[in-house]
Amino acid sequence: MKNIFLFVLFYSFINCCAFASHLYSEKYYQNAWCSRWNGRQEVKLIDSTRVDCITKNYAIEFDFAPKWAEAVGQSLHYSRMTGKKPAIILIIEKSDDFKYYNRVKPLCEKHNIALWYMRPPKAQSYEKYAPAGSDDIIIALINYLKEIINSIM
């Protein structure tokens, strides 16, 4: 059993390093925003889909900027299922991601979807954005591994 656990942990670590293209996980942004606004996270609906965050007025979908189109469909579906207003929080990790925000904005206006965005906590400005340093990546990996260990145990 211990060998299986170590294999899963090692495989997850390697997998995380190989595919770590974001500064923080979607869950990180979701936790930060939803906690701040007293929302309920990962609310399971009658059709077994899960809303990222539900507040008093909104059913909110969080997505990284390149997945803007998926966010539109999901927010509308969650709105229909909950009777709450649809909302999207687009995660903008680099200044180039604003092209996706500008792409989805008119669509959200047309379909009455509230649209907000979040940036990484250490981003000082859009123009001076720089990827995370090695310390940030190591911390993110450690947090990821902690999540895996907690889910196994």
C-alpha positions in Angstrom: 0.0 0.0 0.0 2.8 2.4 0.9 4.5 1.7 -2.5 1.2 2.5 -4.3 0.9 5.7 -2.4 4.4 6.8 -3.2 3.9 5.9 -6.9 0.7 8.0 -7.0 2.4 10.9 -5.2 5.5 10.7 -7.5 3.3 10.4 -10.7 1.2 13.4 -9.6 4.3 15.5 -8.9 5.7 14.7 -12.3 2.4 15.2 -14.0 2.0 18.6 -12.2 5.5 19.7 -13.3 5.0 18.6 -16.9 1.6 20.4 -17.3 1.8 23.3 -14.9 0.9 26.1 -17.3 -0.9 28.3 -14.8 0.4 30.2 -11.9 -2.4 29.0 -9.6 -5.1 26.5 -10.0 -8.7 27.4 -10.9 -9.6 26.2 -7.4 -7.3 28.7 -5.9 -9.1 31.7 -7.6 -12.4 30.1 -6.8 -11.6 29.7 -3.1 -10.3 33.3 -2.8 -13.3 34.9 -4.5 -16.0 32.7 -3.2 -14.7 33.0 0.4 -14.5 36.8 0.1 -18.2 37.0 -1.1 -19.7 34.3 1.2 -20.5 32.0 -1.7 -21.0 28.2 -1.6 -18.4 26.3 -3.7 -18.8 23.3 -5.9 -22.6 23.1 -5.5 -24.0 19.9 -7.1 -27.1 20.4 -9.2 -29.9 18.0 -9.9 -28.2 17.0 -13.3 -25.0 16.2 -11.5 -23.2 19.3 -12.8 -21.4 21.5 -10.3 -21.5 25.3 -10.1 -18.1 26.7 -9.1 -19.6 29.3 -6.8 -23.2 30.3 -5.9 -23.9 33.6 -4.1 -27.2 35.1 -3.1 -27.7 36.5 -6.6 -25.3 34.6 -9.0 -24.4 31.2 -10.3 -20.7 31.8 -11.2 -18.4 29.9 -13.5 -14.6 30.4 -13.1 -12.4 29.7 -16.1 -9.0 30.6 -17.4 -9.2 33.2 -20.2 -8.6 30.9 -23.1 -11.7 28.9 -22.1 -14.0 31.9 -22.4 -16.4 30.2 -24.7 -16.9 27.2 -22.4 -17.5 29.6 -19.5 -20.4 31.3 -21.4 -22.3 28.0 -21.9 -21.7 26.8 -18.4 -22.8 30.0 -16.8 -26.0 30.1 -18.8 -26.7 26.4 -17.9 -26.1 27.0 -14.2 -28.3 30.1 -14.3 -31.2 28.1 -15.8 -30.7 25.3 -13.3 -30.6 27.5 -10.2 -32.8 30.5 -11.2 -29.9 32.8 -10.3 -28.2 35.4 -12.6 -25.4 34.0 -14.7 -21.8 35.2 -14.0 -18.3 34.5 -15.3 -15.0 35.2 -13.6 -12.3 35.0 -16.2 -8.9 34.3 -14.8 -6.3 36.7 -16.4 -2.8 35.5 -15.7 -0.9 37.5 -18.3 -1.6 40.7 -20.1 -2.1 38.8 -23.4 -5.2 37.2 -21.8 -7.2 40.4 -22.1 -7.9 39.6 -25.7 -10.2 36.8 -24.4 -11.8 39.2 -22.0 -12.5 41.6 -24.8 -13.8 38.8 -27.0 -16.3 37.5 -24.4 -17.5 40.9 -23.1 -19.9 41.7 -26.0 -21.4 38.2 -25.7 -21.9 38.6 -22.0 -23.6 42.0 -22.5 -25.9 40.5 -25.1 -27.0 37.6 -22.9 -27.0 39.5 -19.6 -24.1 37.6 -18.1 -22.2 39.4 -15.3 -18.5 39.4 -16.3 -15.6 40.0 -13.9 -11.9 39.0 -14.0 -9.3 38.0 -11.5 -5.5 38.4 -11.7 -2.8 36.5 -9.7 -2.2 38.0 -6.3 1.4 39.0 -7.2 0.7 40.7 -10.5 1.6 44.4 -10.0 0.2 45.6 -13.3 -0.9 44.3 -16.6 2.0 45.8 -18.5 4.7 44.6 -16.1 3.3 41.1 -15.7 6.0 38.5 -15.3 5.6 34.7 -14.8 6.0 33.3 -11.3 9.5 32.8 -10.0 10.8 29.4 -9.0 9.7 30.0 -5.4 6.1 30.5 -6.4 6.2 27.4 -8.6 7.6 25.3 -5.7 5.0 26.6 -3.3 2.2 25.8 -5.8 3.6 22.3 -6.3 3.8 21.7 -2.5 0.1 22.9 -2.2 -0.9 20.6 -5.0 0.8 17.6 -3.4 -0.9 18.5 -0.1 -4.3 18.4 -1.8 -3.4 15.0 -3.3 -2.3 13.6 0.0 -5.4 14.9 1.8 -7.7 13.4 -0.9 -6.0 10.0 -0.5 -6.0 9.9 3.3 
